[in-house]
């Protein structure tokens, strides 16, 4: 499609709508990411909502809708920094959020991600044959909706999101807020001196996330969960069994202290392997792009000007240095070390960020943003940062307090790098969408920068609220809090574990090494399965080992649900001439309803966290919404509600158009 001068594109109303959606989807992704280590793509829901809202204006256009989704897509992307930042609490360095430092980490990293990928747009988007699957999918939705039914299509899509959000928010309010429905059910027993445990969670957000993950991811999560609770926990618990052992506490302590380290090792090797697999095609592809690129360094007059890019880069660099200076100054080091680590941290974040921006942009085009190994990038970054800091200040970090600072600094640097990597991972997808629908690149780039600002504004307070209300695993803001409600933040825990291991050497490496061996076996199994057209993603298996069953089960159910429903629909439309169109429409309906489930529960969780924080600031209860009702069988009622939602979800996808 060719751009038209008559179509409205970068409008004030579009920017306002995009900013609102950015705040909503960022809050949702922060909650989901901290809870389970996953985020969801906000592009398609943003497109649908944009079409519905802007349809009330007669002169709205496909390009204006594209700008809204471009800005909102920064939500799911920039929120990836939550995979690292909680590590600052887990290592014991932060006990509360310095809001402006957190904001600057997100903003500077995000802006660098946008700026670094602008020069790559022509060679990697316009001239290359990279797939960019999510970018193409968003473009197709925009094109189809633009033909003759944007009003109808948008309103139907918003209805699906709204239904899912309403149902999930009600469930979350009655379980997390009013405390009249159980959030999960647990069962544990001891057999032959081995402790077996199982728990079922009733999170509708995780059900929706499982639907988006699909069957392959669900099976991998189930395999990891089975290994953790059907093999490793029972076996390791047999060595700690005593006649007074209680099944629940024995199984829980073994899983927490040992099995999770096995999961950490599996996640680490899986992330590195995914990165290694893509390394060769990325290097070859980048060489090819450079070889065939025109000699003129300017990508296009349609991009932001070189002058604008340089001004923004210098401003960002100054902001980044000020942020590092503020962070390092808290350690009370000498002036020389203060400047060394401030300047060094800034340079390290920018240099590594530049290289990962190009690599992530290419990987996103190769396998898609969702499959791009951001965790592997973070792992490499934390290792490099830790080693560089250790190399420079090996003598001063012998002090325990300064050693804690060194770990925190490595995590701090990695946070900026991951923000840069995440935005660049998504940026080129959006530019591909814009290229396919005829958008103006510089306007999209402005939209992305605005999305980074509003995304950063949302991430900071939401992170603080969730920490104060629920805490992170291994880092609780107050004593006597409910540890079972703590947010897992698995990737942040991994980053902290690696940094602690490099600086302290006080981790039980035998379990991590065993986890690495388990990961290698899974990788080999995956390679063998691929020969027959099947998969067993190693990273998902590692997450299945690391996360508790209460989190894994809803994810598995969601993935299996999608498989069964789509299989039934494929059979139903097998002889229909419009089979592909009908299947695509049903799948999109399910995607939007699943996104609604995530948004509803996540936003409700954030609101409850806000009410809790307000209550605590006034010396009130940690559960201000709790009704104090003693309801028997609250686990049974929660299970019935959960099953009812699964059936309703299925019915909505299968319903006739």
N, C-alpha and C positions, 0 to 999 in steps of 0.2 A: 504494500500500500504506500502511496506517496503522500507526503505531508501536504496539507492544504492551508493556505494563508487565511482561509475563511473560517477555519475551525478554531474554537477557543481551546487553549492548552494550559498554560500556567496561570491559573486564575486565583483570586483571593479566596473565593468560596471553596475551590478545590484544595487549596493549602490548609484552610481551616478544617475542612472535613478530614483531610489526610492527617493533620495533627491530632485530631480527636481519636481517629482510628489507631494512630501510632501509640497514643497513651493507653488505649484499651488493650491492644494486642501485646504491647510491651509488658504491661502488668500481668497479663495472662501467661506470657512466656516465661517471665521471671519466676512466677509461682510454680509452673509446671517443670521448668528446668531444675529448680532447687529440689523439688519433690522427687523427680524420677530421672533427671539427667537428660531429658529430651525437650526440644522445642518444636513448634509446628509452624509451617509456612503460613504467613498471613496474607499472601498475595491474592489468592483466589477469594477468600472471604471479603477482603478489602475491595476487590473488583465488583463483587456482587452487591455489597452495601452501597458502594459508590454509584452503581447504575441505578439503584432504587432511589437514593436520595437526590441525585442530580437529574433524574427523570422529571422532577417537579419543575425544572427550568427548561424552557423550550429550546434554548440555544446550547445545551450541553452536548458534548461530543465524545467520541471514542478516545481522543487524545487527552481530554480532561480527566476521563476515568483512568486512563493509564498513569497520569501524573499522581492521582490519589493513591493508586496501588504502589507506585514507585516510592512515595514517601512512607506509606504504611509498612512496606516490606522491611524497612529499617528496624521495625519492632522485633520480629523474630530473629533478626540477624544480630543486632547490637546486643541483645539480651544474652548472647553467648558469653559475655564477660562474667556472668554469674558462675561459669564453669571454673573460674579461678579465684575471684575476689573473696568468697567465703573461706578460702585457705588462710587468709590473714587472721581470721578468728580461730581456726582450727590449730594453727601453730602457736596460739596464745599471745600474739602481738597486739591485735586490736581487741578491745572489749566493747567498743561502740563505733558506729560509722562516722568518720569525718566526712560529712556530706559533700563538701566542695571538692575534696580530693577524689572521691568516688565519681562525682560528676565529671571532673576533668579527665580521669582515666578513660571513661566512656566516650566523651566528646572528642578528645585529641586522637585517640585510637581510631574512632569512627571516621573523623575527617581525613586522617592520613590514608585510611582504606579507600576513600573516595578519590582523593587526589592522586594516589599512586596508580590507580587503574584508568584514569582518564587518558594518558598517553597510549594505553593498550587497546583502546576501543576499536580503532580502525583495523588493526591487524588481527585482533582476537574475536571481534564481533562481526565487522563488515566483510572482511576478506577471507576469514577462515571458515572451515566447514565443521567446526565444533557443534555438538548437538544442542547444548543448553536446553535440556528437557523442560525444566520449570518455566524458563523464559518463553519457550514456544507454546507451552500449555496455556499460560496466561494470555498470550497474544491470540490464540485460537478462541478463547472464551470472549475476549473483547471483540473479535471480528464477528463471531456468530451473533453475539448480543447486539451488535451495531446494525445488523442487517434490517431487522424489522420488529424485534421484540425485546428491546432493552428494558422497557418499562415493565413488561410482564415478567421477564426472566429475573430482573433484579428483585422485584417484590416477592416472587416465589422463593428466591434464594434467601432473602432476609427472613422470610417466614420460617425456613428450616433452621437458620441460625438462632432465631428468637425462641423457637420451640425448645431446641436443645439447651440454650442458655437458661431458660426459665426452669426447666425440669432439674437441671444440675444445680442451680442456685438454691432451689427449694430443698433438695437432698442435703446440700452442704450446710444450709442454715439449720436444719433440724438435727444434723449430726455434730458439726463443729461448733455451731452457735448455741442452739437450745439444749444440746446434749441429751436429746430424747431418742435418737437413733444411734446405733453403734457404728463406728467408723470401720471396724473390722472384727472378725471372729478368729480365735486362736485355738489350736489343739496341740498338745504335746504328750508324749508317753515314752516310757523307757522299756525297751525290750532287749533281753540278753546283754544287759549292762550298756546298751547304746541308746542315746536320746534322739528321738525323732520329733520334729516339729513341723507345724503347718499353720498358715494363717490366710484368711480370705479377706480381701479389702473390698469396700463398696464404693470406691471413688468412681464417679461417672466421668470425670476428666480423664482418668486413666483408661476407661473404656473407650472414650473417643480417641485418645492417643493411640491405643492399640489398633483401632480401625484404620487410622492413617498409616500406621507402621505396616500392617498387612500380615499375611500368613507366614511368610519367610521369617520376619523378625519375631513373630509370636512363637514359632517353633524353636527358634534359637534361644529366646528368653526362657522357654519351658525347659530346654535341655540344661541351661545354666542353673535354673532353680532346682531341677532334679539332682544335679551333681552336688549342689550345695547342701540340700536338705535330705537327700536320699542316700548320699554316699559320704561326703566329707564330714559333715556334722556328726552323724552317727558314729563313724569310725574314730574321729578324734575325741569324741566325748567318752568313748570307752576307756581311754587312758586316765580320765579325770573322775570316773564314776566312784562314788562311795555309797555306803548303805543309807546315808542321809540325803543323798542327792535328790533334788526336785527336778522333774522333767523340764518344766518351762525355763527355769533359771539356768540349768545345765546346758540345754540346747542353745539358749540365747547367748550365754557367755562364750561358748565355743565358737559360735558363728561370728559374733562380734569381734573377738580377739584373734581368731585364727583364719576362719573361712573367708572373711572379708579381705584379708591380706592375699589369699589365693586369688580372689576375684580381682584385686588390684593388679597382680602380676599378669593375669589373663588379659585384662583391659589394656595394660601397657604394651604387651607384645602384639596384641591385635591391632592397636592403633598404629604402632610402628610398621607393622607388616602392610597395612592398608596404604600407608604413606610410601613405603618402599615399592609396592606394586605399581603405584602411579608415577614413581620417580622417573623411570625410563621414558614412558610416553610423554611426560611433561617436559623433560629436557629436550627430547627430540623435536617435540612440537614447538617449543620456544625457539630452538635453533632454526627451524624451518620458517617460523614467522619472521625472525630477524633477517634471515637470508632473503626472503621475498618482499620484505618491507621496502617502501620507497625511501630514497635517500633523505627526502625532506623530513625533518624531525617533527613538524607540526602535524598532528593527527588529522585535523579538519578544522575549517573555520566555524563549523557548527559546534565544536566543543568550547568549554570555557577557555579564555585566552591564556597564553603562557604567563602574562603579567598577573592575571587574576589568580592563577594557580600558585605562583611564587609568593604573592602577598599572603594568601591563605596559609601557605606552607610555613612562612616565617612567623606569622601570628601563632600558628599551632605549635611551632617549635618553642617559641617563648613561653606559651602556656604550659607545655609539657615540662620544660626546664623548671618553671616556677613550682609545678606540682611535685616534681622529684626533690627539689630543694626543700620544700615544706616537709615532705615525708622523711628525708634523711636528717634534717635538722632536729627532729624529735629524738634522735639517738645520742645527741650531745657529743658528737665526734669533734676532733680538731678541725680547724678551718680547711686544711689541706685535704683531709678525708671527706669533709662535707662537699667541697667543690668536685673532688674526684668522683664520688659516687653520684652526685647530681648530674654532672656532665656525662659521665660514663653511662649511667642508666638511660639518659636521654638518647645518646648516640646509639647505644645497643638496641633500644626499642625501635628507633627509626630505621637503622640498617637492617635488622632482622625483619622488621615490618615491611620494608620495601621488597625484600626477596620473597617473603611469604605471600605478599599481595599478588605478585605475578604468578606464583605457583598455585595459589588458591583460585585465582581467576581462571587459570587454565583447567584446573581440576574440576571446577564447577561446570565448565563447558564440556568437559570430557564425560563426567558421570553424574552431573547434577549437584546442586547445592546440598541436598539432603544426604547424599552419599559421600560428599567430600570429607576427608578425615581431619576435621578441625581438632579433634582430641589428640591426634598424632602431632599436629603442629604445636599444640600447647605443651605436649610432653617434650618435644625437642627443645622448645623455647625455655622451659623450666630447667632442663639439664644444662643447656648452654649458659643461661643466666647464672645458675648456681655455681658452675665451674669457673666462670669468669670472675665472679665476686670472691670466690674462695681463693683463686689465684692471686688476686690483687691484695686481699686483706687477710691472708691466712693467719698471720700473727695476732692481729687484734681480735679475731673471731674465736680465739681460745676462751675468752670470757663468755660465760653462759648467757648473759643478757645481750651482749653484742652478737652472739651466735644466733639468738632468736631474731635480732634485727636483720642479720644477713639472709636468713630464710625468708623473712617478710619482704625484703627488698627484691629477692629473686621472684617471688610471687607477684609483687607490684609491677615489675618489668614485664612479666609474662602476661599480666592483665592487659596492658597496653598493646602488646603484640597480638594477643588473641582478638582484641577488638578490631585491630587493623585487618587481620586475616578474615574475620567473620564478615566484615563489611565488603571487602574485596571479593569474597566468595559469592556474595549476593549481588553486588553492584553490576557486574557484567551480565548477569541473568536479566536484570531490569533493563539494561541498555539493549540487550537482544530483543526483548519484548518491544521496546520503543522503536528499534530499527525495523521490526516486522510490521508495525502499525503506522509507521511514518512520523514518529515523534521527533521533536527537536532535541538533540543530545544535551546541549548546554542547559536547557530547561529541566531535563531529567536530573542532571548533575546538581543543579540548584535544589531540586526537590529532595534529592538524597541527603544533601547537606542539612536541609531543614529537618528532615526525618531524624538525622543524627542528634540534632539539638533537642528535639522533643523526646526522642527515645532516651537520651541521657537524663533529661529532667524527670522522666518517669521511673527509670531504673533505680536511681538513688534513694528516693523516699520509700519506694516499694520494698527494696532490699532491707532497709532499716526497719520498716514496719514488720515484715515477716520474721526478721531476726528477733526483734523484741517480743513478738507474740509466740513464736514457735521454737526459736533457736535452731542451730545447726547441729548435726551429729558430732559429738565431741566438743562442742562449744555452745554452752547454754548461758544466756545473759543473766539468769538469776538461779539461786539454789532452789531445790525441791520442785523444779518444773517437770512436766510430763515428758520424759525422754522418748516415749513412743511416738509423740507428735512432732518430734524434731525433724527438720528437713534434711534429707540425706546428702544432697549436693555431691554426688559420687565423683565427678571429675575434679572438683576442688579438693576433695579428700585425697584423690590420687596425686595431684600436684603437691599437696602438703607432704604426703608420704615420701615422694621422691626427693623433695628438697630436704626433708628431715634426714633421710638416709644418706644424702651426700654430705651434709654438714656434721651430723651427730654419729652416724653409724650405730644407732641404738634401736634399729628396727629388726624384727625377727625375719631376716632375709630368707630363711629356709622356706617359709610359707609363700613369700613373693616369688622366689625361684621356682617352687613347685607350681605356682600359678602360671608362670612363664612356660613351663613344660606342658601344662594342661592346654595353654593357648596354642602351643606348637602342634599338639595332637589335633586340636580343633581346626587349625589352619590346614593341616594335611588332609583331614576329613573333608573340609570344604572344597579343597582342590579336586579330590576324588569325586565328590558329588557333582561338581560342575561338569564333569565329563558326561553325565547323564541328564544334564539340564536342571539340576537341583542345586540348592545352596544351604549353607549353615554359617551365617555371618559370625565370625569369631568375636567381634566387638560386642554383639548382642548377647552372645553366650557369657562373656565376661560380666556384662551388666546384670545378667540373670543370676550369676553367682553372688554378685555384690549386693544387690537389692533384696529386701525381704519378700516372701511370698505374697504378703498383703498388697504389695505394689505390683508384683509380676503377674498375679492371677488376672486382675482386670485387663491388663495389657494383652495377655494371651487370649482372653475371651473376645476382646475387640478384634484382634487379628483373625481368629477363627470365624467370627461372625461375618466379617467381610468376605472371606473365602466362600463360606456356605451360601450366603445370599447371592453373590455374583455368579456362583456356579448354578444356582437355581434359576437365575434370570437368563443365563446363557442357554440353558436347556429350554426355557420358556420361549425365548425369541429365536431358537435355532433355525426355524423356517421363515423368519420374517425378513423381508428385503431391507428393512431399516434396522437390522440387528445392532450394528456398531453404534449407531446414533442413540438408540434406546438404552443400550448398556452404558454408554458414556454419560447420558443424562441421569440414569439411576445412580451411577457411581459418584457423580458430582453432588447429587442430592444427599447421599450418605456422607460425603466429605464435609459438606456444609453443616449437616446436623451434628457430626462428630466435633467439628470446630466449635459449634455452639455449646456442646457439653463442656469442652475445655474452657471456653471463655466464661461461661456461667459459673462453674465451680471456682475457677481461678479468681475472678473478680469478687465473688462472695468471700473467698478466703482472705483476699486483700482487705476488703471492707471490715470483716470480723477482726482482722489483725489491727486495723486502724482504731476500731472501737476498744479493743483490748489495751492498746498502747495509751489511749486517752484515759481509760479507767485507771491504769497503773500510775499515770502521771498525777492523778488525783488521789492516790493512795487506796484505790479500789481493788476489786477482785481481778484475778487473771482470767476468769470466765464470766464476764459481766452479763452475757446473754443467757447463761445457764438458767433453766426454769426450775431446777431442783426437783423435778418429778421422778418418782421411783417407778419406772416402767419395766415390768417383767417381759422377758423375751424381746428386748430391744434389738438384739442381734437377729432374731427371726424376722422382725418387721423390716429391718434394714435389708435383709436378704430378699424378702418379698418385693420390696420397692425396687431393688436392683434388677431382679428378674423381670419385673413389669416394664422397666425402662428398656431392657434388652429386647423384649417382645414388641414394644411400641416402636423402637428403633427399626427393627426388622420390618414391621408392617409399613412404615413410612417409605422405606427403600423399595419394597415390593409393590407398592400401590400403583394402580394404573394411572397413566398420564391423562 
